[in-house]
Amino acid sequence: MFSVIFIISNVYYKIMVERNGNDLLKFLEIQNSRLEKHGDKLWEEMKHFSWALYVLLGAPVYLKFCLCVDTRWLVLFPILAIVVALFAIFTIRKESRDFLDALGTVLNIEKRLGFHD
């Protein structure tokens, strides 16, 4: 899926480069909004996964000392935390790839427009 979007983005980018600068500026605006969207998504994912890990790793302490739950049940929370952490790694990695793709496209357009000499 990622490579298909990247190929379509590059084909569209090549078409836009052949046109005048106004079209390139419009494409830059679209890519900047894409970059902002992926940055916001990345931040939200990191924030929510952090909260989930705080709850899963803090729950055994609360359950052990406040509710006096048997130790066998307390092992469940760290195992769930490991599963959530693995899921977070793959999700955040995918979103950061999309973010870096958008960033590369924006920098490429800015170079074509002469913003970075």
C-alpha positions in Angstrom: 0.0 0.0 0.0 2.8 2.4 0.9 4.7 1.8 -2.3 1.5 2.3 -4.4 0.9 5.6 -2.7 4.5 6.6 -3.2 4.5 5.7 -6.9 1.3 7.6 -7.5 2.7 10.6 -5.5 5.9 10.5 -7.6 3.9 10.3 -10.9 1.7 13.2 -9.9 4.8 15.1 -8.8 6.5 14.6 -12.2 3.4 15.8 -14.0 3.2 18.9 -11.7 6.9 19.7 -12.3 6.3 20.0 -16.0 3.6 22.6 -15.5 4.2 26.2 -14.4 5.2 27.4 -10.9 1.6 28.2 -9.8 0.6 24.5 -10.1 3.8 23.6 -8.2 2.9 26.0 -5.4 -0.6 24.4 -5.2 1.0 21.0 -5.0 3.3 22.2 -2.3 0.3 23.4 -0.3 -1.3 20.0 -0.7 1.9 18.2 0.4 2.3 20.6 3.4 -1.2 19.7 4.6 -0.3 16.0 4.1 2.8 16.5 6.2 0.9 18.3 8.9 -1.7 15.6 9.0 0.8 12.8 9.3 2.7 14.7 12.0 -0.5 15.2 14.0 -1.4 11.5 13.6 2.1 10.5 14.7 1.9 12.6 17.8 -1.6 11.3 18.7 -0.5 7.7 18.3 2.6 8.2 20.5 0.5 9.9 23.2 -2.3 7.3 23.3 0.1 4.3 23.3 2.1 6.0 26.1 -1.1 6.4 28.2 -2.0 2.7 27.6 1.4 1.6 28.7 1.3 3.8 31.9 -2.1 2.3 32.8 -1.0 -1.3 32.1 2.3 -1.0 34.0 0.8 0.9 36.9 -2.3 -1.3 37.4 -0.4 -4.2 39.1 1.0 -1.8 41.8 -2.4 -0.5 42.6 -4.0 -3.9 42.5 -1.3 -5.5 44.7 -1.3 -2.9 47.5 -4.9 -1.5 47.4 -7.0 -4.5 46.5 -4.7 -7.3 47.6 -5.1 -9.4 44.4 -3.3 -12.6 44.0 0.1 -12.3 42.3 -0.8 -14.8 39.5 -3.3 -12.2 38.1 -0.8 -9.4 38.2 1.3 -11.1 35.5 -1.4 -10.4 33.0 -0.8 -6.6 32.9 2.8 -6.7 31.9 2.1 -9.3 29.2 -0.7 -7.0 27.9 1.8 -4.1 28.0 4.2 -6.0 25.9 1.5 -6.7 23.3 0.5 -3.1 23.2 4.2 -2.0 22.9 4.7 -4.3 19.9 1.5 -3.1 18.3 2.7 0.5 18.9 6.1 -0.1 17.4 4.6 -1.3 14.1 1.9 1.4 14.0 4.2 4.3 14.8 6.8 3.0 12.4 4.3 2.9 9.5 3.1 6.4 10.3 6.6 7.8 10.6 7.4 6.3 7.1 4.4 8.2 5.7 5.6 11.4 7.5 9.1 11.0 6.1 7.7 10.4 2.6 5.6 13.6 2.8 8.6 15.5 4.2 10.8 14.3 1.3 8.2 15.4 -1.2 7.9 18.8 0.4 11.7 19.3 0.4 11.9 18.2 -3.2 9.3 20.7 -4.3 10.9 23.4 -2.3 14.2 22.7 -4.1 12.5 22.8 -7.5 11.1 26.2 -6.6 14.5 27.4 -5.5 13.7 27.8 -1.7 16.9 25.8 -0.8 19.9 27.0 -2.8 
